[in-house]
Amino acid sequence: MPKGTKILMVDDDKMLIDMYKERLELVGYQVEISRDGEEGLAKVHQTKPDVVLLDIMMPKVNGYEALASLKSDPTTKDIPVIILSALMRDVNKAKAVEAGADDYIIKSEAMPVDVIKKVEAVLKKYNKSVPNASPQEEEKPTQKGPADIPISKLEEQAKVEKQGPVIEIEPSATPQEVVPPLSPPAPKANPQAVPQVPKATPLSPAAQTLVPQEKNSSPVVVFLLVLIVILILASDAFFYIRYLAG
């Protein structure tokens, strides 16, 4: 780990700051933390970090005030600052950049790996040292899958599976012509034969009286339904006015 590659995180969210501290230390950074803006300003002068990750909404001194204080102090104005905030509006980002922030990261839209990449980009911009990447794992031999097989081999295999196993037949000494058996002729349709459709027999007068006749809805029923709806609405209005009056 390069000596002096320090990050100061200033945030009042304990769970978030502990998670980022662990991830940043895994890739080789020294991480200091502060719980509010006032403590953060004190630690900047004390530890002289290479970059500051600064939240905006914090007790005592908020992020905008802390950023303004850092950029107005000749001893800290050249320390890069990255805002890491939950505020998503463009006006918040514009205000932070105008005050001197080098970048603005929205917490809900960034993963820890994205934050690490932003930190590395800012450090390179200021010609500061960046920890070496973690050693890559040795490549392990893996079984070849369909993606590793050439396309021609796959096409040949698919054709074999589609056609089924190939059976080799030895040629006979005297090949004979195979004649398919004759099938009986299909019966011819009689054009004069017309299917007879049975006619429906009319119902008797006595049976017709048993069939229910469709009736139109009575205006009285409609009137009663409308009256019931009006009474329900009036009842709800009465209880609502009584509730407001009480």
KAPE-V934998 format. One line per field, one symbol per residue. ss: DSSP state (h for helix, s for strand, l for the rest). phi: phi as a letter, one per 40 degrees, with the letter a starting at -180 (. if undefined). psi: psi as a letter, one per 20 degrees, with the letter a starting at -180 (. if undefined). A space follows every 50 residues. Layout:
# KAPE-V934998
ss=???
phi=???
psi=???
This chain:
# KAPE-V934998
ss=lllllssssslllhhhhhhhhhhhhhlllsssssllhhhhhhhhhhhlll ssssllllllllhhhhhhhhhhlllllllssssssllllhhhhhhhhhhl llsssshhhllhhhhhhhhhhhhhhllllllllllllllllllllhhhll hhhhhhhhhhhhhlllllllllllllllllllllllllllllllllllll llllhhhhhhllllllllhhhhhhhhhhhhhhhhhhhhhhhhhhhl
phi=.ccgcbbbbbacccccccccccccccchccbbbbcaccccccccccbfcc abcbcbcacgbccccccccccccdcbccccbbcbbccbccccccccccch ccabbcdcbbcdccccccccccccccfbcbdcccdccccbcbccbdcccd cccccccccccccgccbcbccccbcbccbccccccccccccccbcccccc ccccdcccccccccbccccccccccccccccccccccccccccccc
psi=pppinqpopoqjoggghhghgghhhhjjqppqqqirhghghhhghgimrh qpoprgnqrfprhgghghggiiphiihjpqpppnripiqhhgghgghhij qhroppgijprhhhgghgghghghhjkqqpqqqqqqqqpqpqqpahhipq hhgggghhgghgirqpppppprgnpqpppqqpqqqqpqpoiiopppppqp pqqqhhhhhippqpqqpqhhggghgghggghghhgghghghhghh.
